[in-house]
Amino acid sequence: MSIVQLVLNQKEIIKIMKNTIIALATAGFITFGASAQAGDAAAGKTTFATCVGCHGANAEGGVGPKLAGQSSADIVSKLNDYKAGKQRGPMTSMMAPMAAGLSDADIANIAAYTASL
């Protein structure tokens, strides 16, 4: 096999791979980004009811920090860290038990809700 044939074969393989990735992404079989699970803001509002005492009815802050307007990715990251027991700051001892009972869907929903405010 000559070098020219080898280069053409590699280009064809790359083209096929790109087309396959595009087709899979278009069909929804693969996703790109930080989270494959999009949250439901309406469900998040319901779950957020347990957060109101510290974060305020509109996530404006109070005892806990303002969450309104933070990106979904940031909220997901913080809640997952708390859930895993990772130290995130002085309120970790309060937040870790709160996050421990949240499912991945709960976390995504809360993140969608707070980001929508």
C-alpha positions in Angstrom: 0.0 0.0 0.0 1.4 3.4 -0.9 1.6 6.4 1.3 -1.1 8.2 -0.9 -3.5 5.3 -0.4 -2.9 5.2 3.3 -3.6 9.0 3.7 -6.8 8.7 1.7 -7.9 5.8 3.8 -7.2 7.8 7.0 -9.2 10.8 5.6 -12.1 8.5 4.7 -12.0 6.9 8.2 -12.1 10.3 9.9 -15.0 11.4 7.6 -16.9 8.3 8.6 -16.2 8.8 12.3 -17.3 12.5 12.1 -20.5 11.5 10.3 -21.2 8.8 12.8 -20.8 11.2 15.7 -23.1 13.8 14.1 -25.7 11.1 13.4 -25.6 9.8 17.0 -25.8 13.3 18.5 -28.7 14.2 16.2 -30.5 11.1 17.2 -29.9 11.9 20.9 -27.8 8.8 21.6 -24.9 10.9 22.7 -24.7 14.4 24.3 -22.1 17.0 24.9 -21.7 19.2 27.9 -21.4 19.0 31.6 -24.6 17.2 32.3 -26.6 14.8 30.2 -29.6 15.2 32.4 -31.5 18.4 32.0 -33.5 19.6 35.0 -37.2 20.3 35.3 -37.5 23.8 36.9 -41.1 23.2 38.0 -40.1 20.0 39.8 -37.1 21.8 41.2 -39.4 24.5 42.7 -41.2 21.8 44.7 -38.0 20.2 45.9 -36.5 23.6 46.7 -39.3 24.1 49.4 -37.0 22.4 51.9 -34.3 25.0 51.0 -36.4 28.1 51.6 -35.6 28.4 55.3 -31.9 29.2 54.6 -31.8 30.3 51.0 -35.1 32.3 50.9 -38.4 31.8 49.0 -36.8 33.1 45.8 -33.3 31.8 46.4 -32.3 35.3 47.3 -30.2 34.3 50.2 -30.5 34.6 54.0 -28.7 32.3 56.4 -27.4 30.6 53.2 -26.0 32.3 50.2 -28.0 33.6 47.2 -28.6 30.8 44.7 -30.8 32.7 42.2 -29.1 33.2 38.9 -26.2 30.8 39.6 -25.6 28.5 36.7 -27.1 25.0 36.8 -23.7 23.5 36.4 -22.4 25.4 39.5 -25.4 24.3 41.6 -25.1 20.7 40.4 -21.4 20.7 41.2 -21.9 22.1 44.7 -24.8 19.8 45.6 -22.9 16.7 44.3 -19.9 17.8 46.4 -22.0 18.2 49.5 -23.7 14.9 48.8 -20.3 13.2 48.6 -19.2 14.8 51.9 -16.7 17.1 50.3 -15.8 20.2 52.3 -17.1 23.3 50.4 -17.0 25.9 53.1 -18.3 26.8 56.6 -21.8 25.5 55.9 -20.8 22.0 54.8 -21.9 20.5 58.1 -25.4 21.9 57.4 -25.5 21.2 53.7 -24.1 17.7 53.6 -27.1 16.1 55.3 -29.5 18.1 53.2 -27.9 17.0 50.0 -27.4 13.4 51.1 -31.0 12.5 50.4 -31.2 14.2 47.0 -31.3 12.0 43.8 -29.5 13.1 40.7 -32.8 14.2 39.3 -33.6 16.2 42.4 -30.2 18.0 42.0 -30.7 18.7 38.3 -34.2 20.0 39.0 -33.1 22.3 41.8 -30.3 23.6 39.6 -32.7 24.3 36.8 -35.1 26.1 39.2 -32.5 28.3 40.8 -30.9 29.1 37.5 -34.3 30.3 36.2 -34.7 32.9 38.9 
